[in-house]
């Protein structure tokens, strides 16, 4: 199929892009990497009147190390972020997660900001932002605002971003130095969306967990965070934690779907086993550190 007719504009400044979005709110779509948008246009599942290509706006590019956070520009390519030394050091969970995304060729074009804006339930980047307490920076001609990742995802492919707003960057705040993270996903083939995906981060004070982050992708209609499991981990040492009990608690906070790839019962069963194994390895690593 061919896409429905649309106008195309490639602004070179952030101000121009924001004006276009304001003047065409509800009818304009932003083009960043285009890995999702292009097929949606071809299938006419997306029929915008205007496409605003933001790839020429330098203010949206790059990775910047801040005092207590790492900022990813909205159009920073996934391979660029993968290769960034500050990301490897300060946000290793994001680096690991991006290694699961698509293939090398698609990561040359795909953007972290675009993935987070879409909120695909089985995608890695939105789950990392949610689990690590990421902050989405949004701009419109009305001004700038910051949206915590936990407030950003409202439902299936639904976010708190307004029709005239543009994501300009995503900040990943630093966790304590004694933090261990892990990312694991189960997919039919490398590059496919995850059937079950787990993100976890644990900060240690001695042999006890002082802070915990547990997130899921592919386990519900949007990226999910297991708050009860996090609470159950804090204050526990690796030797006293009942991982099977906590794994079942973590999975109880998910809402997996039945689809052509796997049913909900399978996802729950696998989720418990993945959590128990991966978190067990993290706790041993943290204690050794």
C-alpha positions in Angstrom: 0.0 0.0 0.0 0.9 3.6 -0.3 0.6 6.3 2.3 -2.3 8.8 2.2 -1.2 12.3 0.9 0.5 14.5 3.4 2.6 17.7 3.5 6.3 17.4 4.6 8.4 20.1 6.4 11.9 19.8 7.7 12.5 22.7 10.1 16.0 23.6 11.1 15.2 25.2 14.4 13.3 24.1 17.5 11.2 27.2 17.4 10.1 26.6 13.9 9.1 23.0 14.7 7.1 24.0 17.7 5.2 26.6 15.7 4.3 24.0 13.1 3.1 21.6 15.8 1.0 24.4 17.4 -0.5 25.5 14.1 -1.4 21.9 13.1 -2.1 20.3 16.5 -3.9 17.1 16.1 -3.0 16.8 12.4 0.8 16.8 12.5 3.1 13.9 13.2 6.8 14.1 14.2 9.3 12.2 12.2 12.5 11.2 14.0 13.9 7.8 13.2 10.8 6.7 11.3 11.2 3.0 12.2 7.6 2.8 13.3 6.1 5.7 11.5 7.1 4.6 8.0 5.2 1.3 8.0 2.2 2.9 9.7 2.1 5.4 6.9 2.4 2.7 4.3 -0.5 0.7 5.8 -2.5 3.9 6.3 -2.7 3.2 10.0 -1.4 6.7 10.4 -2.8 9.4 8.2 -1.3 12.8 9.3 -1.9 15.9 7.2 1.6 17.1 8.0 4.9 15.4 8.8 7.4 17.5 10.8 10.9 16.0 10.2 13.0 17.1 13.2 16.3 15.5 12.1 17.9 18.8 11.1 17.5 20.4 14.5 20.8 20.2 16.2 19.4 21.2 19.6 17.7 17.8 19.7 20.8 15.7 19.1 23.6 14.2 21.2 24.3 12.7 24.6 25.3 15.1 27.4 26.6 14.2 30.8 25.1 16.5 33.5 26.0 16.8 37.2 23.7 14.0 38.4 22.1 12.6 35.2 22.8 11.6 31.7 20.7 13.4 29.0 19.8 11.8 25.7 18.7 14.2 23.0 15.5 13.3 21.3 17.0 12.4 18.0 20.2 10.7 19.3 20.5 7.4 17.3 20.3 4.2 19.2 23.8 3.1 17.9 25.2 6.5 19.0 23.8 6.0 22.5 25.1 2.4 22.5 28.6 3.6 21.8 28.6 6.5 24.3 31.1 6.0 27.2 29.0 8.1 29.7 26.0 5.9 29.0 28.0 2.8 29.5 29.3 4.1 32.8 26.2 5.8 34.2 23.2 4.2 32.5 24.4 0.6 31.8 20.8 -0.7 31.8 20.0 1.5 28.8 23.1 0.4 27.0 22.2 -3.3 27.5 18.6 -2.7 26.6 19.5 -1.0 23.3 21.6 -4.0 22.3 18.4 -6.0 22.1 16.6 -3.4 19.9 16.1 -4.4 16.2 19.3 -4.8 14.3 22.5 -2.8 13.6 21.0 -1.2 10.5 17.7 -0.1 12.2 19.6 1.2 15.2 21.5 3.5 12.9 18.3 5.3 12.2 16.1 4.6 15.3 16.1 7.1 18.1 15.8 6.7 21.9 13.4 9.7 22.1 11.2 8.3 19.4 10.8 5.0 21.1 10.0 6.6 24.4 7.5 8.9 22.7 5.7 5.9 21.1 5.6 3.8 24.3 5.5 0.4 22.6 4.6 -2.0 25.4 7.2 -4.6 24.3 10.0 -2.0 23.6 13.1 -1.7 25.8 13.7 2.1 26.1 10.4 3.1 27.6 10.8 0.4 30.3 14.3 1.5 31.1 13.1 5.1 31.5 10.2 4.0 33.8 12.4 1.6 35.9 15.2 4.1 36.5 13.1 7.1 37.2 13.7 8.9 33.9 12.4 12.3 33.2 11.0 13.3 29.8 11.6 16.9 28.7 8.8 18.3 26.5 8.5 21.7 24.8 5.7 23.6 23.0 5.3 27.3 22.2 3.5 27.5 25.6 6.8 26.6 27.4 8.8 23.7 28.7 7.8 21.0 31.2 9.3 17.9 32.7 7.3 14.7 33.0 8.3 11.8 35.2 8.3 8.6 33.2 6.0 7.1 35.8 3.4 9.8 34.8 4.1 9.7 31.1 2.5 6.4 30.1 -1.2 6.5 30.4 -2.4 3.4 28.5 -1.7 1.5 25.3 0.3 3.8 23.0 -1.1 6.7 25.0 1.2 9.3 26.8 0.9 12.5 28.6 2.4 14.4 25.6 0.1 17.0 24.3 -0.6 17.3 20.5 1.5 20.5 20.2 4.4 19.2 22.3 7.7 17.8 21.2 10.1 15.6 23.3 13.4 17.4 23.4 15.3 15.0 25.5 15.2 12.3 28.2 17.2 12.5 31.5 18.3 9.4 33.3 19.2 10.3 36.9 22.2 8.7 38.5 21.7 5.9 40.9 24.1 5.3 43.8 27.6 4.1 42.9 27.0 0.6 44.4 24.1 -0.2 42.0 23.9 -3.3 39.9 21.5 -3.5 37.0 20.3 -6.2 34.6 18.2 -6.4 31.5 16.8 -9.7 30.2 14.3 -10.4 27.4 12.9 -13.5 25.8 12.0 -13.1 22.1 11.4 -15.5 19.3 14.3 -14.2 17.2 17.0 -11.5 17.9 15.6 -8.1 17.1 11.9 -9.2 17.6 9.8 -7.5 20.2 10.1 -9.2 23.6 7.6 -11.8 24.7 8.8 -11.2 28.3 11.3 -8.4 29.2 12.7 -7.5 32.6 14.7 -4.5 33.8 16.0 -4.4 37.3 18.3 -2.1 39.3 19.4 -2.6 42.9 21.5 -0.3 45.0 23.3 -1.9 48.0 24.2 -0.8 51.4 26.5 -3.6 52.6 24.7 -6.8 51.8 21.2 -5.2 51.9 19.2 -3.6 49.1 18.8 0.1 49.8 16.9 1.0 46.6 15.2 -1.1 44.0 13.8 -0.7 40.5 11.8 -3.4 38.8 10.2 -2.9 35.4 8.6 -5.1 32.7 8.1 -4.8 28.9 6.0 -7.2 26.9 4.0 -7.9 30.0 1.1 -5.6 29.6 -0.6 -2.9 27.5 2.2 -0.4 28.4 5.6 -0.5 30.2 5.1 -1.5 33.8 6.8 -1.1 37.1 6.4 -3.5 40.0 6.2 -1.3 43.0 5.3 -4.0 45.5 8.2 -6.1 44.4 10.5 -3.1 44.8 9.2 -2.5 48.4 9.7 -6.2 49.2 13.3 -6.1 48.1 14.4 -2.9 50.0 16.0 -3.8 53.3 16.6 -7.4 52.3 19.9 -9.1 52.0 20.5 -11.6 49.2 20.7 -14.5 51.8 17.2 -13.8 53.3 15.2 -12.8 50.2 12.6 -15.4 49.1 13.0 -14.8 45.4 10.2 -17.1 44.3 7.8 -15.3 46.5 9.0 -11.9 45.3 9.0 -13.0 41.7 5.3 -14.1 42.0 4.5 -10.7 43.6 6.3 -8.9 40.8 4.4 -10.8 38.1 1.1 -10.3 39.9 1.5 -6.5 39.1 1.7 -7.2 35.3 -1.2 -7.6 32.9 0.1 -9.7 30.0 -2.0 -10.1 26.8 -2.9 -13.1 24.7 -1.6 -12.7 21.2 -0.3 -14.8 18.2 3.2 -15.0 19.8 2.3 -16.2 23.3 -0.6 -16.3 25.7 -0.8 -14.5 29.1 -0.4 -17.7 31.1 2.9 -18.4 29.4 4.2 -14.9 29.9 3.4 -15.1 33.6 5.0 -18.4 34.1 8.1 -17.3 32.2 8.2 -14.0 34.0 8.4 -15.7 37.4 11.3 -17.8 36.3 13.1 -15.0 34.6 12.8 -12.8 37.7 13.9 -15.4 40.1 17.0 -16.3 38.0 18.0 -12.8 36.9 17.5 -11.1 40.3 19.3 -14.0 42.0 22.3 -13.3 39.9 22.1 -9.5 40.5 21.9 -10.0 44.3 25.0 -12.3 44.3 26.9 -9.7 42.1 25.9 -6.9 44.4 27.0 -8.7 47.5 30.3 -9.6 45.9 30.8 -5.9 45.0 
